[in-house]
Amino acid sequence: MRVLLTTVLAMAVMGLTGYAYAQDLVDDVPITESVIPTKPALPTLPDVVAKVGDREINAYEVERVLMVAPPGQMAPPSQITRMLIGRELVRNFLKVSKIEVTDDEIKAKKAEFEDIAKKTNLTVEQVMLMKRITEDDLRDQIAIDKLVKDRVEAKVDDFIAKNPNAFNGTSVKASHILLRCDPTDSTADQMAVKKRLEGILADIKAKKVTFADAAKANSDDGSASKGGDLGEFMFPDMVFPFAQAAFSTKVGELSGVVQSQYGFHIILVTGRNEGQEKIEGDRAKGLASRLLMGQLESEVFTQATNGVTVEIFVKDPEPMFMMPDGMP
């Protein structure tokens, strides 16, 4: 997953937020009335394009994103809807994590625009308006920074101590079956994919089909032609939930159904080599930070199958997360 550790976790992942997205698009554009884009022509959209829990995402929010996109770089409304679903999953996670942002912190974040305001003879509020940045966007950024500090930066040493196999070169050999779906798909679609894979797993356990044949017939990964064989890999080579499951499964055994940002997996571990290397110091801390971020991302982006209902009311042709074949 594409991540900027020190900025907005999920908004950087999505490539979109009122703050991070608009900031990237217009920082180099002179702030004048001419930078306010005209209302783009939109296809007919329902008033509510999606729901995340009780939060409705309306057509105006899609329009707001289109208004800050440069000519020729506008994503289709269905793709923007996915990005907004991702944003709401992040906001929901912040809410349940009870991350609080004070008025003083918002004020301090606004102060970062004061230099631009002075140079352009505008108020901070006018600068934010021109950049399509709202207080909610600033609140998101502050809250996500706090979440990352609490869930990633503060836990690095503990993670290294408790997960030695991630830092000593231990490798496993495994095969998998992947049924692709995106974490911004509707809950109904995701659960249907999960149920299908659970059926495949049951058939393998009942010896109705071999793992290799099931992979060839069902897997949505390039490894399908090889019976799902991924070869040998170390913990950091794979996305966190996949690696965690693979390294927790004994040789010769099957994992349960594992969800990553690419879909649902079944893993068959066929070998393991205990490592002798010892990664220490800054290298270990950097690796631990990346793995902890992956763990956090997994929690954020699997909410649709863990109690937060996502509904989509527009046609949606493209997934948010694309995965190279053979590399979960």
N, C-alpha and C positions, 0 to 999 in steps of 0.2 A: 504494500500500500504506500502511496506517495505521501510523505510526512515531513513537516517542518517542526522539529522538536521544540524549538524555543518560541514559536508563534502560535497560531490558532490551530489546535489539534485537528478537529474535524473539518474546520472550514478550509484549511490548507489541503486536507485529504480530498475534499469535495472540489477544490478549485473554485469555490464560490462562497462568498458571504457578503453581506452589505459592507462590512469593513474591509476584509482582506481582498475581496474581489475588486471592489471599487478602487481601493488604494492602488492595486497593481495597474488598473486600467488608466487612471487619470492623474497620477502623481506628476507626470511630465507635461501635462496640458495646462497652459495658462488659465487661471481662474477668472473668467469673464462670463457675462451672460451668454455668450455664444457657445459655451461648453455644455449648456443645458440641452440635452437632445430632445428632438421632437418625438412625440408619441409614435412608436412603431406600429405598423399595421399587424394585427394579430389575427390568427385563425379563430374561428368561433370556439370558445372554451366554456365549459360549465362554470358557474359561479364558484363552486368549490371543486378544485382539481384533485385534492387528496386530503386524507385525514391521518394524523398520527396521534393515537390516543383520542383525546377530546379536542385536540387542536386542529382546526380546519385551515387548510392552505387554499387561499382564494386566487382567482385569476389575476387580480391586481398585483400580487406578489410576483407572479411570473412576469408580468409587464414591467415591474420595477427593475428586474434583472436585465431584461431586454433593453431598457432605456440606457443602461451604463455600458452595454457591450459596444465595442467599436464596429464600424461597418465591415461586413464580411466575416465577422467572428461570432455571430449570434447562434447559439445552440437552439435546436428545436424546443418548443414549449414542453414537450414530453420529457426531454432530458433535463430541462430546468426544474421541472416538477420533481424529478428524482433528487436533484441537488438540494431542493428545499426540504424534501423528506429527510435527507441526511442531516440537514441543519436542525430540524426539529427533533430528530433522535438525539443529537448532541445536547440540545437545550433540555430535553426531558431527562437525560442522564445527569446533567448539572443540577437539575431540580431535585432529583431523588438523592443525589450525593450531598445535598444541602450546602452547596457552595454559595456563600453570601458575598455580595459586592456592595460596598458602602458608597454613599454620595460623595465622600471625599475622594475615593478612588476614581470615581467617574470624573470628578473635577480635575484631578491630576492628569487623567488620560486626555481630557479635552485640552489641557494646557499644551500638549504636544503640537497643537495646531496654531499656537499663538504667533510663531514666527511667520508662517504663511499669511495669517490674518494681517499682521503688521505690514508686510511687503505688498499686500494687495488692497490695503485700506478697507478690509472687510472685518466683520465680527467672526469669532470662532464659529458661531452657529451658522453663519452664511457660508463659511468654508466647508463645514460639514455637509450643508445642504448641497453645495456644488459637487461635492465628492460622493453624494448619495450615501452618507454615513449617518446612522441614527445612534441614539444613546443605547438602544438595545444591542446594536453591533459592538459598541465599546464595552458594554456589560458582558457580552459573550466572550470577548477577547480576554478581559480581566479574569473572568471565572475560569476559563480554560487554562490560562497560565497558572492559576492557583491549583487547579486539578492536577496538572502535570507535575508541579512541584511536590504535591502531596503523594501522588500515586506512582511517580517515576523517580524524580530526583532524590526524594527522601528515603527510598527503599532500595537503592542500588546495592549498598553493602550487604544488606540482609538477603537480597536475591542471590548475590554471588555465593554467600555462605550456604544457602539452602539448595542450590542447583549446580553442584560441582560438575555434572556431566555436560553442562553447556559451556564449560570453560577448560576442559581437559582433552579435547579432541576426540571424545567418544563418538562413534558413528553407528548408525543402524542401516540395515538394508530392508527395504519395504516395497510393497505394491499397494496401490489404492484404486478405489472406484470413486469417481467424482460425478455427481449430478449437479450441474451448474445452476445457480440462481444468484441473484444479487441481494444484498442486505437491504436495499431500498425497494425490492419487490413487495407486493402486498403480502400481508401475513397469510392470507388464504393460499396464495401461490407458493410461498415458501414452505408452508406446512404440507402441501400436496407433494412437493418434491421430497421432503423429509420422509413422508409416509411411504412413498415409492421405494426409497432407499432402504427403509426398515424392512420392507417386504423382500427385497433382494438379500439383505443380511440374513433374514430368517431362512430363506431358501438355501443359502450357503451353509448355514449351521445345520440344516436338516439334510445336507448332502444331496439336495436335488440338483445342484449345479456346483461346479468347481469355482473357486475365486477367479481363476484366470478366464474361464469361459464367461462368467458373469461380467467381468471387466470388459472383455471384447464386445459383448453384446450391449452393454449399457453405459459404459463410462464416457463422459464428455471431454476427456483429456486425450492428448496425443499418445499417452502411454497405453491406451486401450489396446492397440494392435500388439503390444507386448504382454498382454495379460495384466496390465496395470503396473508393470515393473518400473520403479523409479530409480533403481540402483541404490548406491550407498550415499548417505548424506549425514552431515552433522546438524546439531540442533539449530544453529543460526542460519542454516541454508533454507529453511522453510518458514512460512508464516507461523506465528506463535501457537495458535490452537492446534494446528496440524503437528508441529514439532512436539508439543507437550503430549499429545496423544500417542504419537509414535514412540517416544522415549519412555512412556509409561506402560507400554504394552510389551508383554513377554514374547520372546522369540517363539514363533509357531502359533501365536494367538492372534485373534481379531480384535480390533478396537470396536467400540460402539459407533454410532453415527456421530460424526464430528462436523461442526459447522465452522467454516472460515468465511472470509469476505467473498470467496469465489463460489461457494455453494456447500454441499454436504458430501462428506467423504466417509468411506469405510477403509480402514488400513489393516493390512496383513503384514506383520513384522516377520521377516525371514532370516535375519542375521543381526549380530551386534558385535562391535569391536570396542573394547574398553580403551580409552585414550590414556596416553602417558604424558601428554603435553600439559603445561600449566600456564594458563593465561592470567597475567597479573597486572596490577597497576592501572594506568590510564586506559590501556587497551581493554582490560576486563570491565572497567567502569563504563566505557563507551558501548561495549557489547551489551552489558546489563541494561543500560538505558534504552537501547534499541529494542531489546526483548520485552522489557516492561512496558514500553510504548505499544508494542504489538499486543500485549495482553490487555491493555486498556482499550485499544481500538476494538479488539474483539468484543469486549463487554459493551461498548457503545453501539457497535453495528450489528449485534445479534439481538437487540431488544425486541424486534418484530416477532421473534419466535419465543420470547421470554416475558410475555405479559403486556407488551405495548402493541396494540392492534394498528396496523397500517392498511389503509384502503386507498386505492387509486382509481380516479374517474376519467382519466385521459389515456389514449393509446400510447404505449410506451415501448418503442422499438429497441432501444439501446440500454445495456447495463451500465452501471456506474463504474464497476471494477473489472478490468480486463486482465487475464492471466496468461502468461506464456505456457504453451503446452509442456506437460511433464514437470512443471515446477510449481507446486502449491505455494 
